[in-house]
Amino acid sequence: MPTWWKTSATYSLFPASFSDSNNDGYGDLDGIVARLDHLAWLGIDAVWLGPIYPSPMLDAGYDIQDFCGINGKFGDLAAFDRLVAELHRRGMRLILDFVPNHTSDRHPWFLESRSSRDNPKRDWYIWRDAKPDGSPPTNWIDHRKECAWSWDEGTAQYYYHLFLPEQPDLNLRNPDVVAAIEEVLAFWMERGVDGFRLDAAMNLVEDELFRDEPMDDDIANGPPGWMDHLFTSDRPETHRVIAGFRRTIDHYPERLFVGEVIAPLVRMMEYYGRREPGFHMPFNNQIMKTEPWAARKIEAAIDQYMILLPDGAWPNWVLGSHDVSRAATRLGPEQARVAAMLQLTLPGTAFIYYGEEIGLGDAEVPPDRIRDPYEAYGQGRDPYRAPMPWASDAHGGFSGVEPWLPLAADYPTRNVAALRADPGSILHLYRALLALRRDKPALQTETYRPLRAEGDLLMFMRPHEQESLAVVLNLGSAQQEAVLPGRGRIILSTKLDRAEAAEGRLVLRPDEGVVVALSDKSPAG
Ligand code: NOJ
């Protein structure tokens, strides 16, 4: 039997936006507990919870003030324990967001660190003198594309931050910091947590010599003057830190360690670990970021990923996250269904972003309701983080009051209750796909065989000695004809209205995908 996470569909959930139990407009842990039956009905195996720790919430909780507590907006440790127990009772697991690259500037560690140059925690963060002319120590820029160094008046030095100035970077070259972080991991695993998603994994360590980044004048990488982040990202020492975390995690059985690695594929694959243990999986954003959504492009993106996957490494697939425009907005409601079939029939673990199961699109967020500080830098992410619509009543059944972010405008018709009542809805498609993953051994292995296809068609096989499956997807809006690799039977269509024998030529309707169970055990292809 493969380890639990290999066949799992993990549901990634933004805590403030899932369900509000105490009517303050913010989602919370008890709200999540109240909705677990939805996830169980859907067929979800694990929940990845966005950050729930005490935080000023400048960066939606990725600015952490206490790694071992619960944000009062979301509940308390007792509510957390209830969530763990209720998930486990339903056979589901819990993965926590884990953010050791930086803290909030209100974290007691930073308050101590900035209190004086000789404070014992001074070296827990990255402090440097100004250059003789008073300018910052290097040319490094942060995610806002502004200077990554902020000046501290009190101690007359600069500190480094990859993200907001209110998110100082921890110094993970310091063994005391690493030890403190490893204690955090143990704390949560003792409380029953089944795994972690490591934030900003490529950026844990910076160049020891504090060298300036080179300018990259290659027009393909960005406009002239674009900076090549060679000294602040993907440093070799990062792997040592990740290996240490992984060893801590491996002290506890059956835990999962996933990493956010935004890098070219070849570099990303390094994060499975080479000389030292790495992640069980770095997230694979291939089908999320490939543009345009065109069969030959997607086919090539899948192929490249599968080819570069190291021996023994397990694949995974992501369609959306809290940092990118939602799949239903990027691809349109019809192709969102095709994308779901693609994601859930490819080999490996699937990460579903909350709302994808109802085809939720980006919400309109008027200027006076903006929450994300990155909006000021043209990178606002609020529209992808809107509340989950559960019903058509006021506030979408999410809360009894106006939610912290506006609901998507179509919530009166696009909500869990309405789609559950409609047997042809995308929600029922997700449920059917997740059931298929559990039922069909061919969907539980890492075996993938591409099939030659043309135009808007994308075809592949999932061979298995018991029963092989062919997946045939029409990524376009015109009818297509596919040639099947053998005789079989359509067992699922994205339109949920078709189950019939199939042989030879198969006509796919616009925006339709089908799974065909092949009767010949070893068909050609
Ligand atoms: C990556 C997270 O996905 C993003 O939402 C966050 O702003 C940064 N890391 C900083 O923690």
Boltz pocket constraint, residues with backbone or C-beta under 6 A from the ligand:
constraints:
  - pocket:
      binder: B
      contacts: [[A, 59], [A, 62], [A, 63], [A, 99], [A, 163], [A, 199], [A, 200], [A, 260], [A, 322], [A, 323]]
      max_distance: 6.0
